């Protein structure tokens, strides 16, 4: 049986440069790679939105609403509260954008969210706003930390909460709330679709593309680098 000869090589310039045979993709190989990339991209288009806009409720008596969400999401939050076994609804959020920082509790997203919930018919005595005073890039975590501290200050023992937020922000919201509360509190999440675009075909809308790409990057940052940087 003949032995395979080693790959031929040529050396020039006293061995400084070497030319060797190498394996490369044939046209069939390139075609397979292109098909694989297309299938992976198609799977990403179909799977990234439901991955980010996750809904996973837990058996909780406290419903938390991120105060910055739109009117449609506020309405869905009110429905969630009315149809669930909740005893309290809480709005969170820091200083309004463009306000130049914290001035007072009423100039916060938590206050705006509380006012919108009252407009849906929820009794004001059931609604509690818990504003955050922090102005930082980590607004979601700051809001969660402010809520955690509020529970401690009022000596409230809470083991489960559900958080309502907008569409693709959901997975990151749950991650950061869980980071803030730790293992002692189980965080559920409720994602309300954005009414301005079709969630099943988000890539056809500029707003959908902007939100999905932005939240994908933000979630990757929170998931991979959050604990290293904090």
Secondary structure, 3 states (H helix, E strand, C coil): CCCCCCCCEEEECCCCEEEECCCCCCHHHHHHHHHHHHHHHHHHHHHHHHHHCCCECCCCCEEEEECCCCHHHHHHHHHHHHHCCCCEEEEEECECCCCCCCCCHHHEHHHHHHHHHHHCCCCCCCEEEEECCCCCCCHHHHHHHHHHHHHHHCCCCCCEEEEEEEHHHHHHHHHHHHHHHHHHCEEEEEEECCCCCCHHHHHHCHHHHHHHHHHHHHHHHHHHHHHHHC
